[in-house]
């Protein structure tokens, strides 16, 4: 169907771009949201980085300040007789100068001074104190601090039973820079750093880690976290990696004082929740638009194609022989032009058919009138009447019957030049013809009439039954071995008059006779039935005429004409 093809075309034209647009929009939106999340997260991390960097910078400044303290340099480089009094005096001087003023300093928690080559100094761990370095010589952080030779070493200090962020440095004598006199450690409670990190909220299940420059987690503890070595190469960035809980995005930056990393881990599922929600909304909107578009496509497809389909149906009707169809002309535009052209074509065809019909009818009438003009009816009637009297006078009744029947046939055939006669007169004309033929064939056949008297007053064109009776005699009865009969029926049926001429003679070849009826050429042996069929169709239309069929080995010629008075 045309409208189905149009509907599919409309849908394809709409659906393909809509799907592409929805996909691209969803992808762009998802990428945009992810970028915004990355941007926002990085800004949050940068702010936290600034806060933590400030704490680290305070530790660093404190350490450098303490390293240059005059009391520290004086007492740790002074020669000592190692008496308890002298040692206590040195420690007290350092404490009063460095440690006690910073006890209530919020920038750090404690300062520890580990004096080198001072074995008589205290050897017990205590915050904000001066101790002998021998108590930390086995500590890893102490060894690395010595290896750095004055550079800062940052580490997590658990020497006092709870975690501290510590920065340590070797202090050398101002008189001999090659001679180390102490290792100083400045500490900050890890919880202060943790508070800054814990305050970063990106998503429901996101986690922010603080890692040192060796990739070890400082806070919070998580044995399942895998440090990506790529983070060593850049100060900030982002990426993805898979773990047992699924794919995650990491965003990180670097604390400038110690190159430690603040790393935010965000589950990709949560990261995409907003993007997925918006993308699903776009897809749902696209689906709704698609449904609406499908509805309108169906409506417009049907609306636009309906006039064409109707016109095609009318053309099919014409193909089947119906030339009475006309198309509505209210439609405007190109379809309206098609409809008008179609109506003009049908009208022109009907006019031409009518002209051909009139031409043939006039030709037949002219031939009949020419024949009538050649025959002087009065001369014929007088001659036949004379023959009849001679036959009676000579006692030859068969000749009298034939002459009277022939006169009757001539009278009804001529009918004063009229083509239309009553059915009753058409029956009488056949009866006269049968009288002549029964004498000719010596009672070789019988004739039965079964005519409904109600149809006698209806009209018909003349000479439609006699040629069929003649055809039955010549082709059916004449060469038939047995006794033949011809039955002539006439009755009313569905506003039509039906005649049937039935004979039991030789069965007719239906394919041959049907070809003759439909043939345009006139065969000598079949001129009578061809003429009858052609005249019926010319006068009454293509729906009426003559046809043959076989019923119980009897040949039946059936005529149908409209009931007209």
C-alpha positions as CSV (number, residue, x, y, z in Angstrom):
1,X,0.0,0.0,0.0
2,X,1.1,3.5,-0.8
3,X,0.4,5.0,2.6
4,X,2.5,2.2,4.3
5,X,5.5,3.0,2.1
6,X,5.0,6.7,2.8
7,X,4.7,6.0,6.5
8,X,7.9,3.9,6.6
9,X,9.7,6.6,4.6
10,X,8.6,9.3,7.0
11,X,9.6,7.2,10.0
12,X,13.1,6.5,8.6
13,X,13.6,10.2,7.8
14,X,12.6,11.1,11.4
15,X,14.0,8.1,13.3
16,X,17.6,8.0,12.0
17,X,18.4,11.7,12.6
18,X,16.5,11.5,15.9
19,X,18.6,8.5,17.1
20,X,21.8,10.2,16.0
21,X,20.9,13.4,17.7
22,X,19.8,11.7,20.9
23,X,23.0,9.6,20.9
24,X,25.3,12.6,20.3
25,X,23.4,14.7,22.8
26,X,23.6,12.0,25.4
27,X,27.3,11.5,24.8
28,X,28.1,15.2,24.8
29,X,26.0,15.7,27.9
30,X,27.7,12.8,29.7
31,X,31.2,14.0,28.8
32,X,30.3,17.6,29.8
33,X,29.0,16.4,33.2
34,X,32.1,14.3,33.8
35,X,34.3,17.2,32.9
36,X,32.4,19.4,35.3
37,X,32.7,16.8,38.0
38,X,36.5,16.6,37.3
39,X,36.8,20.4,37.3
40,X,34.8,20.8,40.5
41,X,36.7,18.0,42.2
42,X,40.1,19.4,41.2
43,X,39.1,22.8,42.5
44,X,38.1,21.2,45.8
45,X,41.3,19.3,45.9
46,X,43.3,22.5,45.2
47,X,41.6,24.3,48.0
48,X,42.3,21.4,50.4
49,X,45.9,21.3,49.0
50,X,46.3,25.0,49.9
51,X,45.1,24.3,53.5
52,X,47.4,21.3,53.9
53,X,50.3,23.1,52.2
54,X,49.9,26.0,54.7
55,X,50.3,23.5,57.5
56,X,53.3,21.9,55.9
57,X,54.8,25.3,55.2
58,X,54.4,26.2,58.9
59,X,56.2,22.9,59.9
60,X,59.0,23.7,57.4
61,X,59.4,27.3,58.6
62,X,59.5,26.2,62.2
63,X,62.1,23.6,61.5
64,X,64.3,26.1,59.7
65,X,63.9,28.6,62.5
66,X,64.8,26.1,65.2
67,X,67.8,24.9,63.1
68,X,69.3,28.5,63.3
69,X,68.6,29.1,67.0
70,X,71.6,30.6,68.8
71,X,71.1,28.6,72.0
72,X,70.9,25.4,70.1
73,X,74.1,26.1,68.2
74,X,75.9,27.3,71.3
75,X,75.0,24.5,73.6
76,X,75.3,21.6,71.2
77,X,78.8,22.7,69.9
78,X,80.1,23.6,73.4
79,X,82.6,21.3,75.0
80,X,81.1,19.6,78.0
81,X,82.8,17.8,80.9
82,X,79.7,15.6,80.9
83,X,78.6,16.3,84.4
84,X,75.0,16.0,85.1
85,X,74.8,19.6,86.1
86,X,76.4,20.8,82.9
87,X,74.2,18.5,80.7
88,X,71.0,19.6,82.5
89,X,72.1,23.3,82.2
90,X,72.5,22.8,78.4
91,X,69.2,21.1,77.9
92,X,67.4,23.6,80.0
93,X,68.8,26.5,78.0
94,X,67.6,24.9,74.7
95,X,64.2,24.2,76.1
96,X,63.7,27.7,77.4
97,X,64.8,29.1,74.1
98,X,63.1,26.8,71.6
99,X,60.6,24.4,73.1
100,X,58.6,26.1,75.7
101,X,57.7,29.2,73.7
102,X,56.1,26.8,71.0
103,X,54.1,24.6,73.3
104,X,50.9,26.4,72.6
105,X,51.7,27.1,68.9
106,X,48.9,25.8,66.7
107,X,51.2,25.4,63.7
108,X,52.7,22.3,65.1
109,X,52.3,19.8,68.0
110,X,55.9,19.2,69.2
111,X,59.6,19.6,68.4
112,X,62.1,16.9,69.2
113,X,65.9,17.6,69.2
114,X,68.1,14.5,68.9
115,X,71.7,15.6,69.8
116,X,74.4,13.9,67.9
117,X,77.5,12.8,69.8
118,X,75.8,13.5,73.1
119,X,75.4,10.0,74.7
120,X,74.9,11.5,78.1
121,X,71.7,13.3,77.1
122,X,68.4,11.8,78.1
123,X,67.6,8.6,76.2
124,X,63.8,8.3,76.7
125,X,61.2,9.4,74.1
126,X,59.4,12.5,75.0
127,X,57.8,15.2,73.0
128,X,59.1,18.7,73.2
129,X,62.4,17.5,74.6
130,X,66.1,17.4,73.9
131,X,67.4,13.8,73.7
132,X,70.4,11.8,72.7
133,X,70.4,10.6,69.0
134,X,71.4,7.1,70.1
135,X,67.7,6.3,70.9
136,X,66.7,6.9,67.2
137,X,69.8,5.6,65.4
138,X,68.0,2.4,64.5
139,X,64.9,4.3,63.1
140,X,64.5,4.3,59.3
141,X,63.5,7.9,59.2
142,X,66.6,8.9,61.1
143,X,68.9,7.1,58.7
144,X,67.2,8.7,55.7
145,X,67.4,12.1,57.3
146,X,71.2,11.7,57.8
147,X,71.5,10.6,54.1
148,X,69.8,13.8,52.9
149,X,72.5,15.9,54.6
150,X,70.4,18.9,55.5
151,X,67.5,18.4,53.2
152,X,64.0,17.9,54.6
153,X,62.6,14.5,55.1
154,X,58.8,14.1,55.6
155,X,57.4,11.0,57.2
156,X,54.7,9.6,59.4
157,X,56.0,9.4,63.0
158,X,54.6,6.7,65.3
159,X,57.3,7.0,68.0
160,X,54.9,8.5,70.6
161,X,52.0,6.0,70.2
162,X,49.9,7.9,67.8
163,X,50.5,9.1,64.2
164,X,52.2,12.4,63.5
165,X,53.2,14.1,60.3
166,X,56.8,14.9,60.9
167,X,59.5,16.8,59.0
168,X,63.1,16.2,60.0
169,X,66.5,17.8,59.1
170,X,70.1,17.4,60.0
171,X,71.5,20.6,61.7
172,X,75.1,21.3,61.3
173,X,77.4,23.6,63.2
174,X,77.6,27.2,62.0
175,X,81.3,27.0,62.6
176,X,81.8,23.8,60.6
177,X,79.1,23.0,58.1
178,X,80.4,19.5,57.7
179,X,79.8,18.6,61.3
180,X,76.2,17.5,62.2
181,X,75.2,18.4,65.7
182,X,71.6,17.3,65.9
183,X,68.6,16.0,64.0
184,X,65.4,18.1,64.6
185,X,61.9,16.8,64.0
186,X,58.8,19.1,64.0
187,X,55.5,17.2,64.4
188,X,51.9,17.9,63.5
189,X,49.0,15.7,64.6
190,X,47.8,13.6,61.6
191,X,44.2,14.3,62.7
192,X,44.5,17.9,61.6
193,X,45.5,16.7,58.1
194,X,42.7,14.1,58.3
195,X,40.2,16.7,59.1
196,X,41.1,18.7,56.0
197,X,40.9,15.6,53.9
198,X,37.7,14.1,55.4
199,X,35.9,17.4,54.7
200,X,36.2,16.8,50.9
201,X,32.8,15.4,49.8
202,X,32.5,14.6,46.0
203,X,30.0,11.8,45.9
204,X,28.4,9.3,48.3
205,X,31.1,6.6,48.0
206,X,34.1,8.7,46.9
207,X,37.3,8.5,49.0
208,X,40.1,11.0,49.2
209,X,43.6,9.6,50.0
210,X,46.9,11.3,51.1
211,X,49.9,9.4,49.8
212,X,53.6,10.0,50.2
213,X,56.0,10.3,47.3
214,X,56.7,6.6,47.5
215,X,53.1,5.6,46.9
216,X,52.3,4.7,50.5
217,X,48.9,5.6,51.9
218,X,49.1,8.0,54.8
219,X,45.4,8.6,55.3
220,X,43.0,6.8,55.5
221,X,44.2,3.3,55.8
222,X,43.1,1.1,52.8
223,X,45.0,-2.0,51.9
224,X,43.0,-2.4,48.7
225,X,44.1,0.9,47.2
226,X,46.5,0.5,44.3
227,X,48.8,3.4,43.7
228,X,49.2,4.3,40.0
229,X,52.8,4.9,39.1
230,X,51.7,7.5,36.5
231,X,51.0,9.8,39.4
232,X,54.8,10.3,39.9
233,X,55.2,12.0,36.6
234,X,52.7,14.9,36.9
235,X,51.7,17.3,39.6
236,X,48.0,17.0,38.8
237,X,45.7,15.1,36.5
238,X,43.1,12.4,36.3
239,X,42.5,8.9,34.9
240,X,40.7,5.6,35.2
241,X,41.5,2.2,36.5
242,X,39.7,-1.0,37.4
243,X,39.4,-2.6,40.8
244,X,37.3,-5.4,42.3
245,X,34.4,-3.0,42.9
246,X,34.4,-1.7,39.3
247,X,35.9,1.1,37.3
248,X,36.9,4.3,39.2
249,X,38.1,7.7,38.2
250,X,41.0,9.2,40.1
251,X,41.8,13.0,40.3
252,X,44.9,14.2,42.1
253,X,47.2,17.1,42.8
254,X,50.6,17.4,44.6
255,X,51.5,19.1,47.9
256,X,54.5,21.3,46.8
257,X,56.5,21.0,50.1
258,X,57.0,17.2,50.0
259,X,55.5,16.0,46.7
260,X,52.8,14.0,48.5
261,X,49.6,13.4,46.5
262,X,46.0,14.2,47.4
263,X,44.0,11.6,45.4
264,X,40.2,11.6,45.0
265,X,38.7,8.2,44.0
266,X,35.2,8.4,42.5
267,X,33.3,5.3,41.4
268,X,32.4,5.7,37.8
269,X,28.9,4.4,38.5
270,X,28.3,7.4,40.8
271,X,30.1,9.7,38.5
272,X,27.8,8.7,35.7
273,X,24.6,8.8,37.7
274,X,23.7,12.4,36.8
275,X,24.9,11.9,33.2
276,X,22.9,8.7,32.9
277,X,19.8,10.3,34.4
278,X,20.0,13.2,31.9
279,X,20.9,10.9,29.1
280,X,17.9,8.6,29.9
281,X,15.7,11.7,30.1
282,X,17.0,12.7,26.6
283,X,16.3,9.2,25.3
284,X,12.8,9.2,26.9
285,X,12.1,12.6,25.3
286,X,13.3,11.3,22.0
287,X,11.1,8.2,22.3
288,X,8.1,10.4,23.1
289,X,8.9,12.6,20.1
290,X,9.3,9.4,18.0
291,X,5.8,8.2,19.0
292,X,4.3,11.6,18.2
293,X,6.2,11.7,14.9
294,X,4.9,8.2,14.1
295,X,1.4,9.3,14.8
296,X,1.6,12.4,12.6
297,X,3.5,10.4,9.9
298,X,0.7,7.8,9.9
299,X,-1.9,10.6,9.7
300,X,-0.2,12.6,6.9
301,X,0.7,9.4,5.0
302,X,-2.9,8.3,5.0
303,X,-4.2,11.8,4.3
304,X,-1.8,12.3,1.3
305,X,-2.1,8.8,-0.1
306,X,-5.9,8.4,0.3
307,X,-6.8,10.4,-2.8
308,X,-4.2,8.5,-4.9
309,X,-5.4,5.1,-3.5
310,X,-9.0,6.1,-4.3
311,X,-8.0,7.1,-7.8
312,X,-6.1,3.8,-8.3
313,X,-9.2,1.8,-7.1
314,X,-11.4,3.7,-9.7
315,X,-8.8,2.8,-12.3
316,X,-9.1,-0.8,-11.3
317,X,-12.8,-0.6,-11.6
318,X,-12.4,0.8,-15.1
319,X,-10.1,-2.2,-15.9
320,X,-12.9,-4.5,-14.9
321,X,-15.2,-2.7,-17.5
322,X,-17.0,-0.2,-15.3
323,X,-17.0,3.1,-17.1
324,X,-19.6,4.8,-14.9
325,X,-17.1,5.9,-12.2
326,X,-16.3,9.5,-11.5
327,X,-13.8,11.1,-9.1
328,X,-14.6,13.9,-6.6
329,X,-13.3,17.2,-7.7
330,X,-13.3,19.1,-4.4
331,X,-9.6,18.2,-3.9
332,X,-7.2,21.1,-4.7
333,X,-3.6,21.1,-5.9
334,X,-1.8,18.5,-8.0
335,X,-4.1,15.7,-6.9
336,X,-7.1,17.8,-7.9
337,X,-5.6,18.1,-11.3
338,X,-5.2,14.4,-11.5
339,X,-8.9,13.9,-10.5
340,X,-10.1,16.4,-13.1
341,X,-8.0,14.8,-15.8
342,X,-9.3,11.4,-14.8
343,X,-12.9,12.6,-15.0
344,X,-12.3,14.2,-18.4
345,X,-10.7,11.0,-19.6
346,X,-13.7,8.9,-18.5
347,X,-16.2,11.3,-20.0
348,X,-14.2,11.3,-23.3
349,X,-14.1,7.5,-23.3
350,X,-17.9,7.3,-22.7
351,X,-18.5,9.8,-25.4
352,X,-16.4,7.9,-27.9
353,X,-18.1,4.6,-27.0
354,X,-21.5,6.2,-27.4
355,X,-20.4,7.6,-30.7
356,X,-19.2,4.2,-31.9
357,X,-22.5,2.6,-30.7
358,X,-24.6,5.2,-32.5
359,X,-22.5,4.7,-35.6
360,X,-23.0,1.0,-35.6
361,X,-26.7,1.3,-34.7
362,X,-27.2,3.7,-37.6
363,X,-25.3,1.4,-39.9
364,X,-27.5,-1.6,-39.0
365,X,-30.7,0.6,-39.4
366,X,-29.4,1.8,-42.7
367,X,-28.8,-1.8,-43.9
368,X,-32.2,-2.9,-42.7
369,X,-33.9,0.1,-44.3
370,X,-32.0,-0.5,-47.5
371,X,-33.3,-4.1,-47.5
372,X,-36.8,-2.9,-46.8
373,X,-36.5,-0.4,-49.6
374,X,-35.6,-3.1,-52.0
375,X,-38.6,-5.2,-51.0
376,X,-42.0,-3.8,-51.7
377,X,-44.1,-5.2,-48.8
378,X,-47.4,-4.9,-50.6
379,X,-46.0,-6.7,-53.6
380,X,-44.7,-9.5,-51.4
381,X,-47.9,-9.8,-49.4
382,X,-50.1,-9.9,-52.6
383,X,-47.8,-12.5,-54.2
384,X,-47.8,-14.7,-51.1
385,X,-51.6,-14.3,-50.8
386,X,-51.9,-15.5,-54.4
387,X,-49.7,-18.5,-53.8
388,X,-51.8,-19.3,-50.7
389,X,-55.1,-19.3,-52.8
390,X,-53.5,-21.4,-55.5
391,X,-52.4,-24.0,-52.8
392,X,-55.9,-24.1,-51.2
393,X,-57.5,-24.4,-54.6
394,X,-55.2,-27.3,-55.4
395,X,-55.7,-28.8,-52.0
396,X,-52.0,-28.4,-50.9
397,X,-52.4,-27.4,-47.2
398,X,-48.6,-27.6,-46.4
399,X,-47.9,-24.9,-49.0
400,X,-50.7,-22.8,-47.5
401,X,-49.3,-23.1,-44.0
402,X,-45.7,-22.2,-45.2
403,X,-46.9,-19.2,-47.2
404,X,-49.0,-17.8,-44.3
405,X,-46.1,-18.4,-41.9
406,X,-43.6,-16.7,-44.2
407,X,-46.0,-13.8,-44.6
408,X,-46.2,-13.5,-40.8
409,X,-42.4,-13.6,-40.5
410,X,-42.1,-10.8,-43.1
411,X,-44.7,-8.7,-41.4
412,X,-43.0,-8.9,-38.0
413,X,-39.5,-8.5,-39.4
414,X,-40.4,-5.4,-41.3
415,X,-42.6,-4.0,-38.6
416,X,-43.0,-0.8,-40.4
417,X,-39.3,0.0,-40.0
418,X,-39.5,-0.1,-36.1
419,X,-36.6,-1.8,-34.3
420,X,-38.5,-2.4,-31.0
421,X,-41.4,-4.8,-30.7
422,X,-43.3,-6.5,-27.9
423,X,-42.2,-9.8,-26.5
424,X,-45.5,-11.3,-27.6
425,X,-44.9,-10.3,-31.2
426,X,-41.3,-11.7,-31.0
427,X,-42.8,-15.1,-29.8
428,X,-45.4,-15.0,-32.7
429,X,-42.6,-14.4,-35.2
430,X,-40.7,-17.5,-33.8
431,X,-43.9,-19.6,-33.9
432,X,-44.3,-18.7,-37.7
433,X,-40.7,-19.7,-38.3
434,X,-41.1,-23.0,-36.5
435,X,-44.2,-23.8,-38.7
436,X,-42.1,-23.6,-41.8
437,X,-39.2,-25.6,-40.3
438,X,-41.5,-28.4,-39.0
439,X,-42.8,-28.9,-42.5
440,X,-39.3,-28.9,-43.9
441,X,-37.9,-31.4,-41.3
442,X,-41.0,-33.6,-41.4
443,X,-41.6,-33.5,-37.7
444,X,-38.0,-34.5,-36.8
445,X,-38.4,-32.4,-33.7
446,X,-40.9,-31.0,-31.2
447,X,-41.1,-27.5,-29.8
448,X,-42.3,-26.5,-26.4
449,X,-43.0,-23.0,-25.2
450,X,-42.7,-22.0,-21.6
451,X,-43.4,-18.3,-21.6
452,X,-44.6,-16.3,-18.6
453,X,-47.5,-14.3,-19.9
454,X,-46.6,-11.5,-17.6
455,X,-43.7,-10.5,-19.8
456,X,-45.7,-10.3,-23.1
457,X,-46.1,-6.5,-22.8
458,X,-42.4,-5.9,-22.2
459,X,-40.4,-4.6,-25.2
460,X,-37.4,-6.1,-26.9
461,X,-35.4,-5.5,-30.0
462,X,-36.7,-7.7,-32.8
463,X,-35.2,-10.8,-34.3
464,X,-33.3,-12.1,-31.2
465,X,-35.0,-15.5,-30.8
466,X,-35.4,-16.7,-34.4
467,X,-31.7,-16.8,-35.1
468,X,-31.1,-18.9,-32.0
469,X,-33.9,-21.4,-32.9
470,X,-32.3,-21.6,-36.4
471,X,-28.9,-22.2,-34.8
472,X,-30.4,-25.0,-32.6
473,X,-31.9,-26.7,-35.7
474,X,-28.9,-26.5,-38.0
475,X,-26.2,-27.4,-35.5
476,X,-28.1,-29.4,-33.0
477,X,-31.2,-31.2,-34.4
478,X,-30.5,-31.6,-38.2
479,X,-27.7,-34.1,-37.8
480,X,-29.1,-35.6,-34.6
481,X,-30.0,-39.3,-34.8
482,X,-32.9,-39.3,-32.5
483,X,-36.1,-37.3,-32.1
484,X,-35.1,-33.7,-31.1
485,X,-36.9,-31.2,-29.1
486,X,-36.5,-27.4,-28.6
487,X,-37.8,-25.7,-25.5
488,X,-38.3,-21.9,-25.5
489,X,-38.5,-20.3,-22.0
490,X,-39.2,-16.8,-21.1
491,X,-39.4,-15.3,-17.5
492,X,-38.8,-12.3,-15.3
493,X,-35.8,-12.4,-13.0
494,X,-34.3,-9.5,-10.9
495,X,-35.6,-6.7,-13.1
496,X,-34.4,-8.5,-16.2
497,X,-36.2,-10.6,-18.9
498,X,-34.5,-14.0,-19.5
499,X,-34.9,-16.2,-22.6
500,X,-33.5,-19.7,-22.8
501,X,-33.6,-21.8,-26.0
502,X,-32.8,-25.4,-25.0
503,X,-32.2,-28.3,-27.4
504,X,-31.3,-32.0,-26.9
505,X,-29.4,-32.3,-30.2
506,X,-25.7,-32.5,-30.7
507,X,-23.8,-30.8,-27.9
508,X,-22.3,-27.5,-28.9
509,X,-18.5,-26.8,-28.6
510,X,-18.6,-24.2,-25.8
511,X,-15.0,-22.9,-26.3
512,X,-15.6,-22.4,-30.0
513,X,-19.0,-20.7,-29.6
514,X,-17.7,-18.4,-26.9
515,X,-14.7,-17.4,-29.1
516,X,-17.2,-16.7,-31.9
517,X,-19.3,-14.5,-29.6
518,X,-16.2,-12.5,-28.5
519,X,-14.7,-12.4,-31.9
520,X,-14.7,-9.1,-33.9
521,X,-14.8,-11.0,-37.3
522,X,-18.1,-12.3,-38.6
523,X,-18.1,-16.1,-39.5
524,X,-20.5,-17.2,-42.1
525,X,-21.9,-20.1,-40.1
526,X,-22.2,-18.0,-36.9
527,X,-23.3,-14.7,-38.3
528,X,-26.8,-15.1,-36.7
529,X,-25.7,-15.6,-33.1
530,X,-22.9,-13.0,-33.5
531,X,-25.4,-10.5,-34.8
532,X,-27.8,-11.1,-32.0
533,X,-25.1,-10.8,-29.3
534,X,-23.7,-7.6,-30.8
535,X,-27.1,-6.0,-31.2
536,X,-28.0,-6.8,-27.6
537,X,-24.8,-5.3,-26.2
538,X,-25.0,-2.3,-28.4
539,X,-28.6,-1.5,-27.4
540,X,-28.7,-2.6,-23.8
541,X,-25.0,-2.4,-22.7
542,X,-22.1,-4.8,-21.9
543,X,-23.9,-6.3,-18.9
544,X,-26.5,-7.9,-21.2
545,X,-26.3,-10.2,-24.2
546,X,-26.1,-13.9,-25.2
547,X,-24.2,-16.8,-23.7
548,X,-24.2,-20.6,-24.1
549,X,-23.8,-23.4,-21.6
550,X,-24.4,-27.1,-21.2
551,X,-27.1,-28.4,-18.8
552,X,-27.6,-32.2,-18.5
553,X,-26.2,-32.8,-22.1
554,X,-28.6,-30.1,-23.4
555,X,-27.3,-27.0,-25.1
556,X,-28.8,-23.8,-23.6
557,X,-28.6,-20.4,-25.3
558,X,-29.5,-17.8,-22.7
559,X,-30.4,-14.1,-23.4
560,X,-30.7,-11.5,-20.8
561,X,-32.2,-8.0,-21.4
562,X,-33.5,-5.3,-19.0
563,X,-37.2,-5.4,-18.3
564,X,-38.6,-2.4,-20.2
565,X,-42.1,-1.5,-21.2
